Amino acid sequence: MMKKTFIVGLCICIFAVSPISAAAVSFLVIEAGQPEGNAAKQYASAWENGLLETFFESGHIVSNAPLLRLAEKPTHNFPDEAELDFRLAQEGGMDYFIVTIVEHPGFNVSLRLFSTKSRLLIEEYTYTGKTPNTMKKEYEHIKTAVRVMTAYLR
């Protein structure tokens, strides 16, 4: 009996001191191609919510910058408009920074994963959207697309 208790206690100690890896991820959603006067689309908000929910559910620490609206799609791999939010993520101790560009009038979305330590692009994923049947169904597609990016976190 004493031997069994010792082995169980030893196993618990091994699991207790094992490092649990959770990456700290910050992201910025950019809505591009939307005229200035229009109200914010719920599609960009669905991407923002999908990022938060999916990364959190996979055990990562998440934060986000406020939604950014631009008249045109950024031409650079790392948009100049994301610089301030990237620096804030670095200062906040985040490991990764994701720039998500939601293009209007279509539903194409570009996800770009950057390391905050080296600013290198780790992975880029393009989601080619279709006109959603229902927002609930599209939200499931969004979460599936975001799960692809979680595989690249270490």
C-alpha positions as CSV (number, residue, x, y, z in Angstrom):
1,M,0.0,0.0,0.0
2,M,2.8,2.4,0.9
3,K,4.6,1.6,-2.4
4,K,1.4,2.4,-4.4
5,T,0.9,5.7,-2.6
6,F,4.5,6.6,-3.3
7,I,4.2,5.9,-7.0
8,V,0.9,7.9,-7.2
9,G,2.6,10.8,-5.4
10,L,5.6,10.7,-7.6
11,C,3.4,10.8,-10.8
12,I,1.5,13.8,-9.4
13,C,4.8,15.6,-8.7
14,I,6.1,14.9,-12.2
15,F,2.9,16.3,-13.8
16,A,2.9,19.3,-11.4
17,V,6.4,20.4,-12.3
18,S,6.1,19.8,-16.1
19,P,5.9,23.1,-17.9
20,I,2.5,23.9,-19.4
21,S,3.1,25.8,-22.6
22,A,0.7,28.5,-23.5
23,A,1.6,31.1,-26.1
24,A,0.7,34.7,-25.7
25,V,-1.0,35.9,-28.9
26,S,-2.1,39.4,-29.8
27,F,-4.0,40.2,-32.9
28,L,-5.3,43.1,-35.0
29,V,-8.3,42.8,-37.4
30,I,-8.1,45.2,-40.3
31,E,-11.3,45.8,-42.3
32,A,-10.2,47.0,-45.8
33,G,-12.2,48.4,-48.6
34,Q,-15.2,49.6,-46.5
35,P,-16.2,53.2,-47.3
36,E,-15.7,55.5,-44.3
37,G,-19.3,56.4,-43.7
38,N,-20.6,52.8,-43.5
39,A,-21.3,51.2,-40.2
40,A,-18.9,48.4,-39.1
41,K,-19.8,45.1,-40.7
42,Q,-20.5,42.2,-38.5
43,Y,-18.2,40.0,-40.6
44,A,-15.1,41.6,-39.3
45,S,-16.4,41.4,-35.7
46,A,-17.1,37.7,-36.3
47,W,-13.4,37.2,-37.2
48,E,-12.4,39.1,-34.1
49,N,-14.6,36.9,-31.9
50,G,-13.5,33.8,-33.7
51,L,-9.8,34.6,-33.1
52,L,-10.4,35.3,-29.4
53,E,-12.5,32.2,-28.8
54,T,-10.4,29.7,-30.8
55,F,-7.1,30.8,-29.4
56,F,-8.5,30.9,-25.8
57,E,-10.1,27.5,-26.2
58,S,-6.8,26.1,-27.3
59,G,-5.2,27.2,-24.1
60,H,-3.4,30.4,-25.2
61,I,-3.3,33.8,-23.7
62,V,-4.9,36.3,-26.0
63,S,-5.3,40.0,-26.4
64,N,-6.5,42.2,-29.3
65,A,-6.2,45.7,-30.6
66,P,-9.2,47.7,-31.6
67,L,-10.7,46.9,-35.1
68,L,-9.0,49.1,-37.7
69,R,-10.8,50.3,-40.8
70,L,-8.9,51.2,-44.0
71,A,-10.2,52.5,-47.3
72,E,-7.9,50.1,-49.2
73,K,-6.2,46.8,-48.6
74,P,-2.6,47.3,-47.2
75,T,0.1,46.7,-49.8
76,H,2.9,45.6,-47.5
77,N,3.2,42.1,-45.9
78,F,3.3,43.9,-42.5
79,P,0.9,46.9,-42.8
80,D,2.4,50.2,-41.6
81,E,-0.9,50.8,-39.7
82,A,-0.2,47.8,-37.5
83,E,3.1,49.1,-36.2
84,L,1.8,50.7,-33.0
85,D,-0.2,47.7,-32.0
86,F,2.7,45.4,-32.8
87,R,5.0,47.4,-30.5
88,L,2.3,47.4,-27.7
89,A,2.1,43.6,-28.1
90,Q,5.9,43.4,-27.8
91,E,5.9,45.6,-24.7
92,G,3.1,43.5,-23.2
93,G,5.2,40.3,-23.5
94,M,3.2,38.7,-26.3
95,D,5.0,35.9,-28.2
96,Y,3.0,36.3,-31.5
97,F,1.1,38.9,-33.4
98,I,-1.5,38.1,-36.0
99,V,-2.7,40.6,-38.6
100,T,-6.1,39.7,-40.0
101,I,-7.2,41.6,-43.1
102,V,-10.9,41.3,-44.0
103,E,-11.4,42.5,-47.5
104,H,-14.7,44.1,-48.7
105,P,-16.8,43.8,-50.8
106,G,-15.9,40.1,-50.9
107,F,-15.3,37.8,-48.0
108,N,-11.6,37.1,-48.5
109,V,-9.5,37.1,-45.4
110,S,-5.7,37.0,-44.9
111,L,-4.3,35.8,-41.6
112,R,-0.6,36.6,-41.1
113,L,1.3,35.2,-38.0
114,F,4.4,37.1,-36.9
115,S,6.9,36.5,-34.2
116,T,7.2,39.5,-31.8
117,K,10.8,38.7,-31.1
118,S,12.1,38.7,-34.7
119,R,9.1,40.3,-36.6
120,L,9.5,37.4,-39.1
121,L,6.4,36.1,-40.9
122,I,5.9,32.6,-39.6
123,E,2.8,31.7,-41.6
124,E,0.2,33.2,-43.9
125,Y,-3.2,31.7,-44.5
126,T,-5.8,33.0,-47.0
127,Y,-9.5,32.2,-46.4
128,T,-11.5,32.6,-49.5
129,G,-15.0,33.2,-48.3
130,K,-18.3,32.9,-50.0
131,T,-21.5,34.6,-49.2
132,P,-22.5,33.0,-46.0
133,N,-25.8,31.1,-45.8
134,T,-26.2,32.0,-42.1
135,M,-23.8,33.8,-39.9
136,K,-23.8,30.9,-37.5
137,K,-22.6,28.6,-40.2
138,E,-20.0,31.1,-41.4
139,Y,-18.8,31.5,-37.8
140,E,-18.0,27.8,-37.7
141,H,-16.0,28.2,-40.9
142,I,-14.1,31.1,-39.4
143,K,-13.2,29.1,-36.3
144,T,-12.0,26.2,-38.5
145,A,-9.8,28.6,-40.5
146,V,-8.3,30.1,-37.2
147,R,-7.5,26.6,-35.9
148,V,-5.1,26.3,-38.8
149,M,-3.0,29.1,-37.3
150,T,-3.0,27.6,-33.8
151,A,-0.9,24.7,-35.2
152,Y,2.0,27.1,-35.8
153,L,2.3,28.3,-32.2
154,R,5.1,26.8,-30.1
